[in-house]
């Protein structure tokens, strides 16, 4: 299992890296735009900070342009960069061409049949938008469970990186449904170790701790 930070903000990546809580970083065009810097510069900085993979989402319209874009960004940090390729039949053909050199994820998955094709073309990661799927089609966690069933049935080594995870409870439900990794905003990751009853217990214990007591 791995926890990925869904952000392009250096300070957030640094903080969670210092705490040892994240495996890597996921980005998308919206997050990169919020960083208010050239995208290549942002990705380079994230690669320097992140302990593991940094995902960049391809944005071009044609397969030829996407392949060129993938090579440009992969060169920034060949040991860390992974590509997010939007789920579309034509786009998945690109994985067949570059997937043996660059780790590729199919992102914005909303169906089991998209999952099946992504497995067949050799995607390393599958990225469903869990919370968005719940809002738009009914049950994002169930989608994760179906995706895991397809992976098991095909015997492929593809891993589910569940994204659009908005609460701690949703995160745990994704794990129980079969997700291999989770991608979450800073606030959600920081909430995972907290609970009101834990806070109450800590306050109660603190009453018995004398100042300077070792």
C-alpha positions in Angstrom: 0.0 0.0 0.0 1.1 3.6 -0.7 -0.3 7.0 0.2 0.1 9.6 -2.5 -0.4 13.4 -2.0 -2.7 14.9 -4.6 -1.1 18.3 -4.8 1.4 20.5 -6.6 2.3 22.6 -3.6 5.9 22.2 -2.5 5.2 23.0 1.2 2.6 20.3 1.4 4.9 17.7 -0.2 7.8 18.7 2.1 5.7 18.4 5.2 4.4 15.0 4.5 7.8 13.8 3.3 9.3 14.9 6.5 6.6 13.0 8.4 7.3 10.0 6.3 3.6 9.6 5.4 3.7 9.6 1.6 5.0 7.3 -1.2 4.8 10.0 -3.9 2.7 12.8 -5.5 -0.1 12.9 -8.0 -0.8 16.1 -10.0 -3.3 17.1 -12.7 -3.7 20.3 -14.9 -5.9 22.0 -12.3 -3.4 21.4 -9.5 -0.4 22.5 -11.6 -2.3 25.7 -12.6 -2.8 26.5 -8.9 1.0 26.4 -8.3 1.3 29.6 -10.5 4.6 28.5 -12.1 5.6 26.9 -15.4 4.5 23.3 -15.2 8.0 21.9 -16.0 9.5 23.9 -13.2 6.8 22.7 -10.8 7.2 19.0 -11.7 11.0 19.3 -11.4 10.7 20.7 -7.9 8.2 18.0 -6.9 10.6 15.3 -8.1 13.4 16.8 -6.0 11.2 16.7 -2.9 9.0 13.6 -3.3 10.3 10.3 -1.9 8.8 8.4 -4.9 6.8 8.7 -8.1 5.5 12.0 -9.3 2.5 11.7 -11.7 2.1 14.1 -14.6 -1.1 14.1 -16.7 -0.7 14.4 -20.4 -2.7 17.2 -22.0 -2.2 17.1 -25.8 -4.9 16.1 -28.3 -3.2 13.6 -30.6 -1.2 10.4 -29.8 1.8 11.9 -31.5 1.7 15.0 -29.4 1.0 13.1 -26.3 4.0 10.8 -26.9 6.3 13.9 -27.4 4.9 15.5 -24.2 5.5 12.3 -22.3 9.1 12.1 -23.4 9.7 15.8 -22.5 8.4 15.4 -19.0 9.9 12.0 -18.4 13.3 13.5 -19.1 12.9 15.8 -16.1 13.4 12.9 -13.8 13.4 9.5 -15.5 13.6 7.6 -12.1 10.5 9.3 -10.7 8.1 10.5 -13.4 5.0 8.5 -14.2 2.4 9.5 -16.8 -1.3 9.8 -16.3 -3.2 9.1 -19.5 -6.9 10.1 -19.6 -9.2 7.1 -20.1 -10.1 6.9 -23.8 -9.7 4.0 -26.2 -7.4 5.8 -28.6 -5.2 7.1 -25.7 -4.7 3.6 -24.3 -2.9 2.7 -27.5 -0.1 5.0 -26.3 0.6 2.7 -23.3 1.4 -0.1 -25.7 4.1 2.1 -27.3 5.7 3.8 -24.2 4.6 1.7 -21.3 7.7 -0.4 -21.2 9.9 2.7 -20.8 7.7 5.0 -18.8 5.3 3.9 -16.0 1.8 4.8 -17.2 -1.5 5.2 -15.4 -5.0 5.4 -17.0 -6.8 8.1 -15.1 -10.4 9.2 -14.8 -11.7 5.6 -14.9 -15.5 5.3 -14.3 -16.3 1.8 -15.5 -15.2 -1.8 -15.3 -14.8 -2.1 -19.1 -12.3 0.8 -19.1 -10.5 -1.1 -16.4 -10.4 -4.3 -18.5 -8.9 -2.5 -21.6 -6.4 -0.7 -19.4 -5.3 -4.1 -18.0 -5.0 -5.5 -21.5 -2.7 -2.7 -22.8 -0.4 -3.1 -19.8 -1.1 0.0 -17.7 0.9 0.0 -14.5 -1.7 1.9 -12.5 -5.5 2.5 -12.8 -6.9 5.7 -11.3 -10.7 5.8 -10.5 -12.2 9.1 -9.2 -13.9 7.6 -6.2 -15.8 10.5 -4.7 -16.8 11.9 -8.1 -18.0 8.4 -9.2 -20.2 8.3 -6.1 -21.7 11.6 -6.9 -22.2 10.9 -10.6 -22.9 7.2 -10.9 -23.8 6.1 -7.4 -21.0 4.2 -5.7 -17.3 4.9 -6.2 -16.2 2.3 -3.7 -18.1 -0.4 -5.5 -16.3 0.7 -8.7 -13.0 0.0 -6.9 -14.1 -3.4 -5.9 -15.1 -4.3 -9.4 -11.8 -3.0 -10.7 -10.0 -5.3 -8.3 -12.1 -8.3 -9.4 -11.1 -7.6 -13.0 -7.4 -7.3 -12.1 -7.6 -10.6 -10.2 -9.5 -12.3 -13.1 -7.0 -11.2 -15.8 -4.0 -12.0 -13.6 -2.3 -8.7 -14.6 0.0 -6.7 -12.3 -1.9 -3.5 -12.7 -2.4 -1.6 -9.4 -5.4 0.6 -8.4 -4.5 4.1 -7.3 -7.8 5.4 -5.9 -8.1 9.2 -6.3 -10.8 11.7 -5.5 -10.8 10.4 -1.9 -12.3 13.1 0.2 -12.6 11.7 3.7 -10.8 9.3 6.1 -13.8 6.9 6.0 -13.8 6.9 2.2 -10.1 6.1 2.3 -10.5 3.1 4.5 -13.5 1.9 2.4 -11.3 2.0 -0.7 -8.6 -0.1 0.9 -11.2 -2.7 2.0 -12.6 -2.7 -1.6 -9.2 -3.6 -3.0 -7.3 -0.4 -3.8 -3.5 -0.8 -3.8 -2.8 2.9 -3.2 -4.7 6.0 -2.3 -4.3 9.6 -3.6 -5.6 12.3 -1.3 -5.4 16.0 -0.5 -3.1 17.2 2.3 -6.0 17.8 4.7 -7.4 14.2 4.3 -4.0 12.6 4.8 -3.4 14.7 8.0 -6.8 13.6 9.3 -6.1 9.9 9.1 -4.4 9.7 12.5 -6.9 11.8 14.4 -10.2 11.1 16.2 -12.1 13.2 18.8 -12.1 10.3 21.3 -8.3 10.0 21.0 -8.0 13.7 21.7 -10.2 13.3 24.8 -8.1 10.4 26.0 -4.8 12.4 25.5 -6.2 15.3 27.4 -7.2 13.0 30.3 -3.8 11.4 30.4 -2.1 14.8 30.4 -3.6 15.7 33.8 -1.3 13.1 35.4 1.9 14.3 33.8 3.9 16.4 36.1 6.1 19.2 34.7 9.6 18.1 33.8 8.8 14.5 34.7 10.9 12.1 32.7 
